[in-house]
Amino acid sequence: MHEETRLPRNGKEFVIFLAIISILSVNLIAPLIMGFKFGFSREVYLDTLQAIPFVWICVILLVTLVANPIVSRLVHRFTMPTDSFNARVLFTILFSVTILSVLLTVIGSWIGMREISLEPVRNFFYDWPRNFFIAFWVEVLIAQPIARFAMKKLHAHQARKTVSA
């Protein structure tokens, strides 16, 4: 899949790809989750905005240190070399969102509450399905397509630059 123009090809491109996905995801998912949990109001939104930078840092660390290594193994195990790009992407999103939503249902709550307590653990089976649902659809419909489109445009620009040089 190295020839694939919709995916990053090196570390620099991976950073751009991850930045696009994580910034979009955190700025859409966190306010939606908080709105559904506490009501859609200006106060809830402003409280969410204060926590977003810390959640974003947590997401970046969790993606690079926890989710990506596990997701890579799972995608390899559940897909065949003949499977389409879209099948691989869907499995990647499914596994990533599952892992991150499980972890962030607890850790994100701690960041938002500004304390470590057992409340997110006690409410886990109530909160997690909603969080997963929101995160999955944001990733499938918004964040991932935009990031893949950006990669495709970047690679097209690089190809034009190479041809004209």
GROMACS elastic network, one bead per residue, 0.5 to 0.9 nm:
[ bonds ]
;  ai    aj funct       b0    kb
    1     4     6  0.52600   500
    1     5     6  0.89018   500
    1     7     6  0.83238   500
    1    85     6  0.81981   500
    2     5     6  0.80772   500
    2     7     6  0.79670   500
    2     8     6  0.83604   500
    2     9     6  0.63530   500
    3     6     6  0.89870   500
    3     7     6  0.87003   500
    3     9     6  0.81306   500
    4     7     6  0.59860   500
    4     8     6  0.83552   500
    4     9     6  0.83165   500
    4    85     6  0.86132   500
    4   152     6  0.86199   500
    5     8     6  0.75844   500
    5     9     6  0.82433   500
    5   148     6  0.81519   500
    5   149     6  0.89955   500
    5   151     6  0.64898   500
    5   153     6  0.83910   500
    5   154     6  0.85536   500
    5   155     6  0.60499   500
    5   156     6  0.79612   500
    6   147     6  0.81168   500
    6   149     6  0.64452   500
    6   150     6  0.77936   500
    6   151     6  0.51658   500
    6   153     6  0.84860   500
    6   155     6  0.81767   500
    7    13     6  0.83539   500
    7    14     6  0.81483   500
    7    17     6  0.78986   500
    7   147     6  0.84334   500
    7   148     6  0.60859   500
    7   151     6  0.59917   500
    7   152     6  0.75132   500
    8    11     6  0.76906   500
    8    12     6  0.81581   500
    8    14     6  0.51103   500
    8    15     6  0.85870   500
    8    16     6  0.82990   500
    8    17     6  0.66636   500
    8   148     6  0.84592   500
    8   151     6  0.64239   500
    8   155     6  0.89299   500
    9    12     6  0.83441   500
    9    13     6  0.62816   500
    9    14     6  0.72007   500
   10    13     6  0.54014   500
   10    14     6  0.61341   500
   10    15     6  0.87980   500
   11    15     6  0.62654   500
   11    16     6  0.87682   500
   12    15     6  0.52200   500
   12    16     6  0.65214   500
   12    17     6  0.87197   500
   13    16     6  0.50351   500
   13    17     6  0.60184   500
   13    18     6  0.84538   500
   13   151     6  0.76771   500
   13   154     6  0.88920   500
   14    18     6  0.59007   500
   14    19     6  0.83147   500
   15    18     6  0.51324   500
   15    19     6  0.59424   500
   15    20     6  0.85794   500
   16    19     6  0.50658   500
   16    20     6  0.61998   500
   16    21     6  0.86844   500
   16   147     6  0.84076   500
   16   150     6  0.89403   500
   16   151     6  0.85448   500
   17    20     6  0.53225   500
   17    21     6  0.63149   500
   17    22     6  0.85487   500
   17   144     6  0.88871   500
   17   147     6  0.56524   500
   17   148     6  0.76218   500
   17   150     6  0.78755   500
   17   151     6  0.71573   500
   18    21     6  0.52097   500
   18    22     6  0.58157   500
   18    23     6  0.82550   500
   18    60     6  0.78773   500
   18    63     6  0.87900   500
   18   147     6  0.80502   500
   19    22     6  0.52382   500
   19    23     6  0.58170   500
   19    24     6  0.82943   500
   19    60     6  0.84140   500
   19   147     6  0.87669   500
   20    23     6  0.54807   500
   20    24     6  0.61252   500
   20    25     6  0.83822   500
   20   143     6  0.72684   500
   20   144     6  0.84946   500
   20   146     6  0.77580   500
   20   147     6  0.57498   500
   20   150     6  0.86024   500
   21    24     6  0.53726   500
   21    25     6  0.58562   500
   21    26     6  0.84525   500
   21   139     6  0.78555   500
   21   142     6  0.88184   500
   21   143     6  0.50287   500
   21   144     6  0.61373   500
   21   146     6  0.78533   500
   21   147     6  0.60384   500
   22    25     6  0.50120   500
   22    26     6  0.58638   500
   22    27     6  0.82674   500
   22    56     6  0.68832   500
   22    59     6  0.71332   500
   22    60     6  0.71526   500
   22   143     6  0.78795   500
   23    26     6  0.54295   500
   23    27     6  0.60285   500
   23    28     6  0.84845   500
   23    56     6  0.71483   500
   23   143     6  0.86056   500
   24    27     6  0.53243   500
   24    28     6  0.60876   500
   24    29     6  0.82642   500
   24   138     6  0.86646   500
   24   139     6  0.88690   500
   24   142     6  0.79752   500
   24   143     6  0.57364   500
   25    28     6  0.52647   500
   25    29     6  0.55338   500
   25    30     6  0.78814   500
   25    56     6  0.89666   500
   25   135     6  0.74866   500
   25   138     6  0.67520   500
   25   139     6  0.68944   500
   25   142     6  0.83670   500
   25   143     6  0.61120   500
   26    29     6  0.53434   500
   26    30     6  0.55774   500
   26    31     6  0.81727   500
   26    52     6  0.67285   500
   26    53     6  0.87480   500
   26    55     6  0.72635   500
   26    56     6  0.61783   500
   26    59     6  0.81223   500
   27    30     6  0.61145   500
   27    31     6  0.67447   500
   27    32     6  0.88923   500
   27    49     6  0.82266   500
   27    52     6  0.70917   500
   27    56     6  0.87347   500
   28    31     6  0.58778   500
   28    32     6  0.63127   500
   28    33     6  0.87598   500
   28   135     6  0.86970   500
   28   138     6  0.73790   500
   29    32     6  0.51912   500
   29    33     6  0.60364   500
   29    34     6  0.85167   500
   29   131     6  0.80986   500
   29   134     6  0.65154   500
   29   135     6  0.59050   500
   29   138     6  0.70077   500
   30    33     6  0.52452   500
   30    34     6  0.60997   500
   30    35     6  0.84095   500
   30    48     6  0.68732   500
   30    49     6  0.86132   500
   30    51     6  0.89278   500
   30    52     6  0.73059   500
   30    55     6  0.85345   500
   30   108     6  0.87241   500
   30   135     6  0.89743   500
   31    34     6  0.51242   500
   31    35     6  0.58264   500
   31    36     6  0.85088   500
   31    40     6  0.85874   500
   31    44     6  0.80859   500
   31    45     6  0.61372   500
   31    48     6  0.60798   500
   31    49     6  0.78133   500
   31    52     6  0.89051   500
   32    35     6  0.50086   500
   32    36     6  0.61233   500
   32    37     6  0.84747   500
   32    40     6  0.83016   500
   32   131     6  0.89423   500
   32   134     6  0.74519   500
   33    36     6  0.52894   500
   33    37     6  0.61072   500
   33    38     6  0.85217   500
   33   130     6  0.76446   500
   33   131     6  0.62987   500
   33   134     6  0.72644   500
   33   135     6  0.88769   500
   34    37     6  0.50209   500
   34    38     6  0.57630   500
   34    39     6  0.72092   500
   34    40     6  0.77841   500
   34    44     6  0.69267   500
   34    45     6  0.76456   500
   34    48     6  0.70672   500
   35    38     6  0.53821   500
   35    41     6  0.72572   500
   35    44     6  0.68030   500
   35    45     6  0.73381   500
   36    39     6  0.55198   500
   36    40     6  0.68740   500
   36   130     6  0.87055   500
   37    40     6  0.86266   500
   37   127     6  0.84323   500
   38    41     6  0.83750   500
   38    44     6  0.69964   500
   39    44     6  0.72205   500
   40    43     6  0.85009   500
   40    44     6  0.66624   500
   40    45     6  0.72627   500
   41    44     6  0.53439   500
   41    45     6  0.62520   500
   41    46     6  0.86810   500
   42    45     6  0.50875   500
   42    46     6  0.61001   500
   42    47     6  0.85859   500
   43    46     6  0.51506   500
   43    47     6  0.61376   500
   43    48     6  0.85204   500
   44    47     6  0.51453   500
   44    48     6  0.61316   500
   44    49     6  0.86849   500
   45    48     6  0.50053   500
   45    49     6  0.62195   500
   45    50     6  0.88654   500
   46    49     6  0.50274   500
   46    50     6  0.65416   500
   47    50     6  0.53251   500
   47    51     6  0.68148   500
   47   112     6  0.80999   500
   48    51     6  0.52905   500
   48    52     6  0.62246   500
   48   112     6  0.72409   500
   49    52     6  0.51964   500
   49    53     6  0.78017   500
   50    53     6  0.70856   500
   50    54     6  0.83214   500
   50   112     6  0.85083   500
   51    54     6  0.56000   500
   51    55     6  0.62396   500
   51    56     6  0.86741   500
   51   108     6  0.87871   500
   51   111     6  0.66508   500
   51   112     6  0.57166   500
   51   114     6  0.87594   500
   52    56     6  0.59113   500
   52    57     6  0.86259   500
   52   112     6  0.85641   500
   53    56     6  0.50502   500
   53    57     6  0.63667   500
   53    58     6  0.86972   500
   54    57     6  0.52122   500
   54    58     6  0.62635   500
   54    59     6  0.86316   500
   54   108     6  0.88751   500
   54   111     6  0.70947   500
   54   112     6  0.89408   500
   55    59     6  0.60554   500
   55    60     6  0.86592   500
   55   104     6  0.84989   500
   55   107     6  0.85489   500
   55   108     6  0.62868   500
   55   111     6  0.68918   500
   55   112     6  0.83449   500
   56    60     6  0.62367   500
   56    61     6  0.86709   500
   57    60     6  0.52021   500
   57    61     6  0.63083   500
   57    62     6  0.86181   500
   58    61     6  0.51892   500
   58    62     6  0.60334   500
   58    63     6  0.84838   500
   58   104     6  0.85265   500
   58   107     6  0.83874   500
   58   108     6  0.82752   500
   59    62     6  0.50775   500
   59    63     6  0.59188   500
   59    64     6  0.85021   500
   59   100     6  0.77737   500
   59   104     6  0.80232   500
   60    63     6  0.52499   500
   60    64     6  0.61947   500
   60    65     6  0.83927   500
   61    64     6  0.53951   500
   61    65     6  0.57640   500
   61    66     6  0.76902   500
   62    65     6  0.53356   500
   62    66     6  0.50974   500
   62    67     6  0.61073   500
   62    68     6  0.83891   500
   62   100     6  0.72876   500
   62   103     6  0.84408   500
   63    66     6  0.57447   500
   63    68     6  0.56542   500
   63    69     6  0.86223   500
   63    96     6  0.80068   500
   63   100     6  0.75437   500
   64    67     6  0.64726   500
   64    68     6  0.56979   500
   64    69     6  0.76596   500
   65    68     6  0.68904   500
   65    69     6  0.71585   500
   66    69     6  0.61300   500
   66    70     6  0.66426   500
   66    71     6  0.87396   500
   66    99     6  0.85146   500
   66   100     6  0.88025   500
   67    70     6  0.53462   500
   67    71     6  0.57912   500
   67    72     6  0.84046   500
   67    95     6  0.82413   500
   67    96     6  0.60580   500
   67    97     6  0.89239   500
   67    99     6  0.63370   500
   67   100     6  0.69019   500
   68    71     6  0.50430   500
   68    72     6  0.59123   500
   68    73     6  0.86235   500
   68    96     6  0.74356   500
   69    72     6  0.53563   500
   69    73     6  0.66107   500
   69    74     6  0.88799   500
   70    73     6  0.53566   500
   70    74     6  0.62524   500
   70    75     6  0.86787   500
   70    95     6  0.84610   500
   70    96     6  0.86030   500
   70    99     6  0.87423   500
   71    75     6  0.59292   500
   71    76     6  0.83770   500
   71    91     6  0.85917   500
   71    92     6  0.63692   500
   71    93     6  0.88511   500
   71    95     6  0.58476   500
   71    96     6  0.62064   500
   71    99     6  0.84954   500
   72    75     6  0.53284   500
   72    76     6  0.61692   500
   72    77     6  0.86122   500
   72    92     6  0.77488   500
   73    76     6  0.51725   500
   73    77     6  0.61531   500
   73    78     6  0.87223   500
   74    78     6  0.60837   500
   74    79     6  0.84381   500
   74    91     6  0.84129   500
   74    92     6  0.83212   500
   74    95     6  0.75235   500
   75    78     6  0.52105   500
   75    79     6  0.58177   500
   75    80     6  0.89743   500
   75    88     6  0.68369   500
   75    89     6  0.89642   500
   75    91     6  0.61689   500
   75    92     6  0.62443   500
   75    95     6  0.79544   500
   76    79     6  0.55673   500
   76    80     6  0.73410   500
   76    81     6  0.87039   500
   76    88     6  0.88525   500
   77    80     6  0.79143   500
   78    88     6  0.89643   500
   78    91     6  0.79947   500
   79    82     6  0.81485   500
   79    83     6  0.62948   500
   79    87     6  0.78834   500
   79    88     6  0.68162   500
   79    91     6  0.81759   500
   80    83     6  0.53244   500
   80    84     6  0.88841   500
   80    88     6  0.89981   500
   81    84     6  0.82718   500
   83    86     6  0.82449   500
   83    87     6  0.62420   500
   83    88     6  0.69631   500
   84    87     6  0.51991   500
   84    88     6  0.64683   500
   84    89     6  0.86897   500
   85    88     6  0.52182   500
   85    89     6  0.61540   500
   85    90     6  0.86111   500
   86    90     6  0.60122   500
   86    91     6  0.85575   500
   87    90     6  0.51527   500
   87    91     6  0.62323   500
   87    92     6  0.85442   500
   88    91     6  0.51947   500
   88    92     6  0.60679   500
   88    93     6  0.86113   500
   89    93     6  0.61047   500
   89    94     6  0.84990   500
   89   144     6  0.89398   500
   90    93     6  0.51250   500
   90    94     6  0.60290   500
   90    95     6  0.85758   500
   90   140     6  0.77910   500
   91    94     6  0.50232   500
   91    95     6  0.60644   500
   91    96     6  0.83442   500
   92    95     6  0.53746   500
   92    96     6  0.59236   500
   92    97     6  0.83826   500
   93    96     6  0.50940   500
   93    97     6  0.58295   500
   93    98     6  0.82778   500
   93   136     6  0.73207   500
   93   139     6  0.70223   500
   93   140     6  0.71591   500
   93   144     6  0.83314   500
   94    97     6  0.53912   500
   94    98     6  0.60665   500
   94    99     6  0.86879   500
   94   136     6  0.70639   500
   94   140     6  0.89948   500
   95    98     6  0.51185   500
   95    99     6  0.61940   500
   95   100     6  0.85174   500
   96    99     6  0.53387   500
   96   100     6  0.59868   500
   96   101     6  0.82306   500
   97   100     6  0.51652   500
   97   101     6  0.55970   500
   97   102     6  0.82388   500
   97   132     6  0.67051   500
   97   135     6  0.65146   500
   97   136     6  0.59721   500
   97   139     6  0.79923   500
   98   101     6  0.53282   500
   98   102     6  0.61587   500
   98   103     6  0.87148   500
   98   132     6  0.66542   500
   98   135     6  0.89796   500
   98   136     6  0.82660   500
   99   102     6  0.53698   500
   99   103     6  0.63917   500
   99   104     6  0.85819   500
  100   103     6  0.51621   500
  100   104     6  0.57561   500
  100   105     6  0.81819   500
  100   132     6  0.87244   500
  101   104     6  0.50832   500
  101   105     6  0.56729   500
  101   106     6  0.86701   500
  101   128     6  0.68440   500
  101   129     6  0.87854   500
  101   131     6  0.63718   500
  101   132     6  0.55476   500
  101   135     6  0.73318   500
  101   136     6  0.89921   500
  102   105     6  0.54720   500
  102   106     6  0.71974   500
  102   107     6  0.89722   500
  102   124     6  0.84579   500
  102   128     6  0.65885   500
  102   131     6  0.86292   500
  102   132     6  0.79059   500
  103   106     6  0.57660   500
  103   107     6  0.60617   500
  103   108     6  0.78907   500
  104   109     6  0.72518   500
  104   110     6  0.89535   500
  104   128     6  0.89989   500
  104   131     6  0.88600   500
  105   108     6  0.56696   500
  105   109     6  0.61521   500
  105   110     6  0.88251   500
  105   120     6  0.69526   500
  105   121     6  0.84561   500
  105   124     6  0.69273   500
  105   127     6  0.70158   500
  105   128     6  0.59620   500
  105   131     6  0.70184   500
  105   132     6  0.88203   500
  106   109     6  0.52609   500
  106   110     6  0.63943   500
  106   111     6  0.88696   500
  106   118     6  0.88255   500
  106   119     6  0.86193   500
  106   120     6  0.51252   500
  106   121     6  0.63195   500
  106   124     6  0.73114   500
  106   128     6  0.88800   500
  107   110     6  0.50396   500
  107   111     6  0.62929   500
  107   112     6  0.86464   500
  107   116     6  0.84296   500
  107   120     6  0.82164   500
  108   111     6  0.50303   500
  108   112     6  0.60949   500
  108   113     6  0.85008   500
  109   112     6  0.50194   500
  109   113     6  0.59238   500
  109   114     6  0.81674   500
  109   115     6  0.85844   500
  109   116     6  0.84823   500
  109   119     6  0.86463   500
  109   120     6  0.62400   500
  110   113     6  0.51514   500
  110   114     6  0.57119   500
  110   115     6  0.53380   500
  110   116     6  0.51727   500
  110   117     6  0.70519   500
  110   119     6  0.89919   500
  110   120     6  0.75658   500
  111   115     6  0.68314   500
  111   116     6  0.80502   500
  112   115     6  0.80129   500
  113   116     6  0.78043   500
  113   117     6  0.88422   500
  116   119     6  0.86582   500
  116   120     6  0.89906   500
  117   120     6  0.71294   500
  117   121     6  0.81542   500
  118   121     6  0.51960   500
  118   122     6  0.61441   500
  118   123     6  0.86649   500
  119   122     6  0.50498   500
  119   123     6  0.61127   500
  119   124     6  0.82871   500
  120   123     6  0.51162   500
  120   124     6  0.56193   500
  120   127     6  0.80940   500
  121   125     6  0.82814   500
  122   125     6  0.77853   500
  122   126     6  0.86964   500
  123   126     6  0.53750   500
  123   127     6  0.60208   500
  123   128     6  0.82936   500
  124   127     6  0.51803   500
  124   128     6  0.55459   500
  124   129     6  0.86182   500
  125   128     6  0.55848   500
  125   129     6  0.69456   500
  126   129     6  0.67039   500
  126   130     6  0.76223   500
  127   130     6  0.56472   500
  127   131     6  0.62406   500
  127   132     6  0.87072   500
  128   132     6  0.58999   500
  128   133     6  0.84437   500
  129   132     6  0.50914   500
  129   133     6  0.60793   500
  129   134     6  0.86378   500
  130   133     6  0.51605   500
  130   134     6  0.62328   500
  130   135     6  0.85608   500
  131   134     6  0.52950   500
  131   135     6  0.60453   500
  131   136     6  0.84166   500
  132   135     6  0.51631   500
  132   136     6  0.58358   500
  132   137     6  0.85630   500
  133   136     6  0.52603   500
  133   137     6  0.63579   500
  133   138     6  0.86312   500
  134   137     6  0.55663   500
  134   138     6  0.61985   500
  134   139     6  0.86346   500
  135   138     6  0.51726   500
  135   139     6  0.60640   500
  135   140     6  0.85413   500
  136   139     6  0.52310   500
  136   140     6  0.60735   500
  136   141     6  0.84624   500
  137   140     6  0.50123   500
  137   141     6  0.57084   500
  137   142     6  0.77090   500
  138   141     6  0.54693   500
  138   142     6  0.52864   500
  138   143     6  0.62174   500
  138   144     6  0.82930   500
  139   142     6  0.56566   500
  139   144     6  0.53579   500
  139   145     6  0.79424   500
  140   143     6  0.69115   500
  140   144     6  0.60152   500
  140   145     6  0.70660   500
  141   144     6  0.70993   500
  141   145     6  0.65661   500
  141   146     6  0.87332   500
  142   145     6  0.57270   500
  142   146     6  0.61643   500
  142   147     6  0.86880   500
  143   146     6  0.53963   500
  143   147     6  0.62101   500
  143   148     6  0.86951   500
  144   147     6  0.51199   500
  144   148     6  0.60736   500
  144   149     6  0.84621   500
  145   148     6  0.51401   500
  145   149     6  0.60009   500
  145   150     6  0.85477   500
  146   149     6  0.50423   500
  146   150     6  0.61658   500
  146   151     6  0.86996   500
  147   150     6  0.50526   500
  147   151     6  0.63036   500
  147   152     6  0.86838   500
  148   151     6  0.50251   500
  148   152     6  0.61556   500
  148   153     6  0.86318   500
  149   152     6  0.50341   500
  149   153     6  0.62012   500
  149   154     6  0.85462   500
  150   153     6  0.51354   500
  150   154     6  0.60618   500
  150   155     6  0.85959   500
  151   155     6  0.60648   500
  151   156     6  0.84679   500
  152   155     6  0.52124   500
  152   156     6  0.61151   500
  152   157     6  0.85934   500
  153   156     6  0.50349   500
  153   157     6  0.61101   500
  153   158     6  0.85780   500
  154   157     6  0.51134   500
  154   158     6  0.62005   500
  154   159     6  0.86487   500
  155   159     6  0.60820   500
  155   160     6  0.86055   500
  156   159     6  0.50437   500
  156   160     6  0.62085   500
  156   161     6  0.85614   500
  157   160     6  0.51538   500
  157   161     6  0.61437   500
  157   162     6  0.86292   500
  158   161     6  0.50295   500
  158   162     6  0.61563   500
  158   163     6  0.86646   500
  159   162     6  0.50735   500
  159   163     6  0.61822   500
  159   164     6  0.86351   500
  160   163     6  0.51475   500
  160   164     6  0.61326   500
  160   165     6  0.85577   500
  161   164     6  0.52735   500
  161   165     6  0.61335   500
  162   165     6  0.52390   500
